[in-house]
Amino acid sequence: MEAPHHQLDIVPDAQREHHLPPNVMARLPAEGVTVFSVADDASDTAQFSERYGFGLEDCANTLVLRYKREGAERHAAVVTLGSRRLDVNGAVKARLGAQRLSFAKREQAVELTGMEFGGITAFGVPDDWVVLVDAAVMARERIVMGAGVRATKLLLAPALLEQLPNVDIAPLVFDEDETTQAS
């Protein structure tokens, strides 16, 4: 992982509750996570990476999907690296056993997670959701991900994701060769 361009504005442990939504606070591991503030205009992955000096391969995005399985509508959180292309209609759909699959609308994602769009994190999504994590995320030494609000990020070892309920780790992106051939 590259050294950050800017010094990180670390949130002291005692102040976390003032920077994180309650559902994220409740699910966040007590140790091993650095919480830090970021400028709102640098919250989106590409801008964050450029301003703070973390590679896209160290930025993990959490996406909210809605899908239909066995006649019921369900939701899932999918964690993938900013440098990879998620295979939504192949690997993700198969892993969820989904008949139909789409990204949740912004308003729905915000309402269901209790988080800000652009800051959604796997920590704090409803307990009955599947949390799909791309296997490439787990290969990183450390990842940066949303913290439930746009102005805050989390820095952690990806192994901490394994503590989440209903977590499922699997290859979820296009094979590098397929991406190259399709380009």
Steps between C-alpha positions, in 0.01 A plus 500: 500500500637841405560760766214751514557840333324673788539426868189313609264689731450211744188499716586404861319186624305704756364724219394226255134512601489865384632406154326168426134395473380291799456184289860527375630566854314191625655269239853645477769288669636663817859460383690502174306779327627853445218751453595821322331808358517597132388801302149445359620593151758221523268228630436324167756231424692662213520841670591341834775291340648801323488737797606259777744284305339159544492283188163397357607142578490592873159668489209265570155613389179364650214478253137426583326251273140392491414162363222252467543144623230243564236763422615739774681831463823512700800727541872442522812706555789430264855609586741537210822689428489829313745360246287199399190446282228314685338216301147583613305290247734200526688431821293719734163382366609135522642538852173653626288245310312800360240478227519877444756745629551878491668779692269648763382852424682770696199584720435134577866431587504799739169404663588133546853555633451820701817630334591778257528411133867499410595394853322166532703232675452128561523573874145578609287364214198300621599169661286294262684628190767292332831690496686381190870585504710461188794268574743765368404726792628237742840491326576863590706586808266786593193654341324834525122493492200716577391558858129568449547871433686673218729701728652196673693191385623178660850354463522132597636155427245326274495196732273708729225464237484131588339596833186629327183287506414323172837581343588305185843535340532399135650615167248757374678690226572440137808294433791730403528321163129551426527871579803538274333314214177697536680835488 
